[in-house]
Amino acid sequence: MSDDSSVMPLKDMIKKYFNEDLPISGGIGNSMSDAVIIELEKTSEGIQLEYIVAQYILALAEIEADFIKQELHRIAEKRYDKLIYKIKSEKGRGTELGLYFDITKFFGKF
């Protein structure tokens, strides 16, 4: 896989490499300002999609990691989830990686 991350949106990379057209927009999830936006309106579906997208991000970066925890952050009227992983692969072993998702559209909507 070539390094498309600087020119291709995450949604397009997932479609290209995994043949999945997911309801996401925004960034690549490496910070709140570059969070992956989940474009769903039901909480249960949104949470499930967060974890699917996180696995695709890890696969695209060729990182093996174990999920540690999830944190909820509120900035003004926005809600963000931070999924935290501990890296297992050679590159970065033992360090933590946080992936950010804007969950405002589905937060609290059952």
Backbone bond lengths (Angstrom), bond angles and torsions (degrees), N, CA, C in turn:
res aa  C-N    CA-C-N  psi(-1)  N-CA   C-N-CA  omega(-1)  CA-C   N-CA-C  phi
1 M - - - 1.449 - - 1.523 109.16 -
2 S 1.313 117.28 132.93 1.459 121.03 177.17 1.516 109.71 -80.95
3 D 1.329 116.56 166.84 1.465 120.31 -179.83 1.516 109.41 -84.15
4 D 1.335 116.04 87.73 1.459 122.18 -179.43 1.515 112.56 -89.97
5 S 1.344 117.54 -7.88 1.464 120.98 -169.25 1.524 113.59 -60.14
6 S 1.330 118.58 -26.76 1.453 119.62 -177.92 1.527 112.23 -82.51
7 V 1.336 118.09 -14.87 1.454 120.07 -176.48 1.525 113.87 -122.68
8 M 1.302 118.07 -19.36 1.459 121.70 -174.87 1.528 110.05 -115.28
9 P 1.345 117.48 130.13 1.468 119.76 176.29 1.531 111.39 -60.48
10 L 1.330 116.09 151.28 1.461 121.41 -179.63 1.524 111.13 -54.33
11 K 1.325 117.69 -43.74 1.466 121.65 179.38 1.528 110.21 -53.84
12 D 1.325 116.64 -44.50 1.470 121.27 -178.95 1.528 111.92 -70.74
13 M 1.339 117.09 -36.46 1.470 119.57 177.25 1.526 110.78 -64.20
14 I 1.330 116.91 -42.29 1.463 120.44 179.33 1.527 109.85 -64.22
15 K 1.322 116.25 -40.55 1.466 119.52 178.47 1.532 110.68 -64.85
16 K 1.321 116.90 -42.10 1.470 121.47 -177.64 1.534 111.72 -67.60
17 Y 1.320 117.51 -47.78 1.465 120.98 -172.25 1.533 114.49 -90.30
18 F 1.347 117.23 -23.21 1.464 120.02 -175.88 1.529 113.50 -123.83
19 N 1.334 115.99 -1.04 1.464 122.11 178.60 1.534 112.13 56.26
20 E 1.329 115.96 39.85 1.469 122.64 178.05 1.528 108.55 -121.60
21 D 1.319 116.91 127.51 1.461 121.67 176.60 1.526 107.50 -103.83
22 L 1.319 115.73 95.04 1.469 121.24 -172.79 1.522 111.83 -96.35
23 P 1.339 117.27 149.96 1.469 121.77 178.80 1.534 111.35 -80.11
24 I 1.334 114.93 71.51 1.463 121.60 178.54 1.517 108.97 -132.51
25 S 1.337 115.09 162.33 1.458 121.91 173.30 1.522 106.35 -152.45
26 G 1.306 116.78 -169.01 1.458 120.77 177.16 1.505 113.16 84.08
27 G 1.327 115.26 -146.26 1.459 121.74 -172.44 1.510 114.41 -95.66
28 I 1.344 113.79 -154.63 1.466 120.52 -175.82 1.529 112.91 -103.12
29 G 1.333 117.27 1.55 1.448 120.34 172.02 1.517 116.67 88.05
30 N 1.325 117.85 10.49 1.462 118.85 -177.51 1.529 113.73 -83.71
31 S 1.331 118.13 -5.46 1.467 122.19 176.66 1.531 108.13 -161.04
32 M 1.322 117.17 168.75 1.459 119.68 177.19 1.517 110.95 -63.52
33 S 1.326 116.69 -38.08 1.465 119.20 -179.33 1.525 112.49 -71.53
34 D 1.329 117.52 -15.12 1.465 122.44 179.01 1.534 109.74 -122.45
35 A 1.326 115.57 32.89 1.469 121.17 -176.43 1.527 111.67 -67.35
36 V 1.312 114.70 151.57 1.462 121.56 170.73 1.527 106.19 -76.86
37 I 1.320 116.72 126.94 1.464 120.89 179.21 1.525 108.49 -93.50
38 I 1.320 115.44 123.00 1.460 121.00 178.19 1.523 107.34 -88.15
39 E 1.328 116.06 118.11 1.465 122.56 -174.50 1.534 111.74 -96.07
40 L 1.319 116.47 47.88 1.468 122.45 176.47 1.516 108.47 -123.41
41 E 1.335 116.24 160.51 1.458 119.51 -177.13 1.519 114.41 -118.05
42 K 1.323 118.44 3.74 1.465 121.70 176.13 1.522 108.64 -110.85
43 T 1.318 116.92 129.62 1.454 121.49 -176.66 1.517 113.14 -55.72
44 S 1.325 117.62 -48.50 1.469 119.88 -176.16 1.527 111.50 -61.51
45 E 1.336 117.39 -40.92 1.465 120.79 179.08 1.525 111.08 -70.48
46 G 1.321 116.86 -38.82 1.460 121.12 -179.78 1.514 112.54 -63.85
47 I 1.325 116.37 -44.14 1.467 120.25 179.16 1.521 110.50 -63.24
48 Q 1.317 116.67 -44.22 1.460 120.56 178.45 1.528 110.89 -59.63
49 L 1.326 116.64 -42.65 1.460 120.25 -179.84 1.529 111.93 -65.56
50 E 1.328 117.59 -36.49 1.470 120.22 176.81 1.527 111.11 -53.18
51 Y 1.315 116.10 -48.48 1.463 120.62 -176.85 1.527 112.15 -69.35
52 I 1.325 117.08 -34.07 1.462 120.66 175.66 1.521 110.15 -64.83
53 V 1.324 116.47 -47.80 1.463 120.98 179.95 1.527 110.76 -62.79
54 A 1.328 117.11 -40.47 1.472 120.31 178.40 1.528 110.41 -58.82
55 Q 1.326 117.36 -41.58 1.470 120.09 179.06 1.528 110.97 -64.61
56 Y 1.322 117.28 -38.47 1.467 120.00 176.82 1.534 111.06 -66.07
57 I 1.324 117.15 -40.50 1.470 120.33 178.46 1.523 109.78 -60.81
58 L 1.328 116.50 -46.66 1.469 120.55 179.24 1.524 110.85 -61.63
59 A 1.325 117.35 -42.06 1.466 120.91 179.79 1.524 111.21 -65.41
60 L 1.329 117.17 -42.27 1.467 120.38 178.99 1.529 111.49 -62.13
61 A 1.336 115.88 -35.52 1.465 121.13 -179.83 1.528 111.99 -86.06
62 E 1.343 115.58 -1.41 1.464 121.70 -178.61 1.528 111.82 56.46
63 I 1.336 114.47 46.63 1.463 122.27 -179.24 1.526 108.95 -116.30
64 E 1.329 115.64 129.63 1.464 120.85 170.32 1.517 106.86 -96.95
65 A 1.334 116.25 131.80 1.462 119.48 -176.80 1.513 110.68 -153.36
66 D 1.327 114.89 155.16 1.459 122.59 175.52 1.520 109.08 -106.17
67 F 1.326 116.04 136.45 1.454 120.99 175.99 1.521 109.38 -66.95
68 I 1.336 117.19 134.54 1.466 122.25 177.68 1.520 110.86 -106.86
69 K 1.346 116.23 -56.91 1.467 118.98 -176.68 1.518 110.77 -162.84
70 Q 1.334 113.72 170.93 1.457 122.44 178.57 1.523 107.69 -124.15
71 E 1.325 116.24 136.77 1.466 121.12 178.57 1.526 109.06 -123.55
72 L 1.325 116.40 141.02 1.461 122.22 176.12 1.525 108.21 -102.46
73 H 1.328 115.99 131.63 1.463 122.03 178.66 1.528 108.91 -124.74
74 R 1.328 115.44 141.89 1.465 121.04 176.87 1.527 108.25 -120.12
75 I 1.313 115.78 123.54 1.463 122.15 175.71 1.526 106.37 -125.71
76 A 1.311 116.29 109.59 1.471 122.71 -173.97 1.525 108.14 54.40
77 E 1.316 118.65 -122.23 1.464 121.74 -178.84 1.528 112.79 -94.21
78 K 1.310 117.78 1.82 1.467 122.16 -178.73 1.528 110.69 -91.84
79 R 1.332 115.66 149.39 1.460 122.35 174.62 1.522 108.43 -121.67
80 Y 1.325 115.15 134.87 1.461 121.26 -179.17 1.528 109.36 -129.27
81 D 1.308 115.61 141.06 1.455 121.57 167.98 1.516 107.39 -104.45
82 K 1.314 114.60 140.52 1.459 121.06 172.37 1.519 106.56 -117.37
83 L 1.326 116.08 115.72 1.459 121.26 176.16 1.518 106.94 -94.66
84 I 1.322 116.33 125.73 1.463 120.80 -174.84 1.525 109.37 -111.43
85 Y 1.321 114.16 129.70 1.465 122.72 -178.59 1.520 109.99 -122.76
86 K 1.329 116.15 150.30 1.466 121.74 172.09 1.524 106.62 -104.15
87 I 1.321 115.71 124.19 1.458 121.41 -176.12 1.524 110.52 -73.56
88 K 1.345 115.26 131.88 1.465 122.31 178.69 1.524 111.90 -103.98
89 S 1.327 117.68 -26.02 1.455 120.56 -174.99 1.531 111.29 -70.64
90 E 1.332 115.29 159.65 1.481 122.15 -177.93 1.517 111.76 -44.71
91 K 1.327 115.29 -53.87 1.461 121.20 -177.58 1.526 109.49 -69.89
92 G 1.297 117.04 106.04 1.457 121.31 177.18 1.509 116.08 87.25
93 R 1.318 117.91 15.90 1.470 121.57 -175.91 1.527 111.47 -49.29
94 G 1.338 114.86 131.96 1.457 121.24 175.63 1.517 114.88 87.52
95 T 1.313 118.37 -15.06 1.461 120.00 179.46 1.521 109.90 -83.57
96 E 1.318 115.81 159.99 1.456 120.82 179.53 1.518 110.60 -97.99
97 L 1.313 114.30 147.62 1.459 122.18 178.96 1.516 107.72 -127.79
98 G 1.319 116.93 127.28 1.457 121.31 177.15 1.514 110.71 -107.22
99 L 1.328 116.50 132.91 1.457 122.19 176.25 1.525 107.81 -116.30
100 Y 1.328 116.26 129.44 1.458 122.22 -173.77 1.526 111.94 -105.42
101 F 1.341 114.47 137.18 1.452 122.07 179.73 1.520 109.26 -130.43
102 D 1.333 116.72 131.18 1.460 121.89 173.15 1.526 106.00 -83.61
103 I 1.330 115.96 112.21 1.465 121.23 -175.42 1.532 111.72 -109.71
104 T 1.323 116.30 16.44 1.461 121.88 -175.31 1.521 112.43 -54.81
105 K 1.335 118.07 -40.73 1.470 120.83 -175.57 1.515 112.96 -63.97
106 F 1.318 117.98 -32.20 1.469 118.62 -176.52 1.521 114.08 -112.55
107 F 1.312 119.02 -5.63 1.462 120.93 -175.48 1.535 110.82 -58.72
108 G 1.328 115.49 122.51 1.456 121.72 176.22 1.514 115.60 75.65
109 K 1.337 117.20 11.53 1.467 120.55 -179.51 1.522 109.69 -108.09
110 F 1.311 115.56 104.66 1.452 121.16 -178.03 1.486 108.58 -102.45
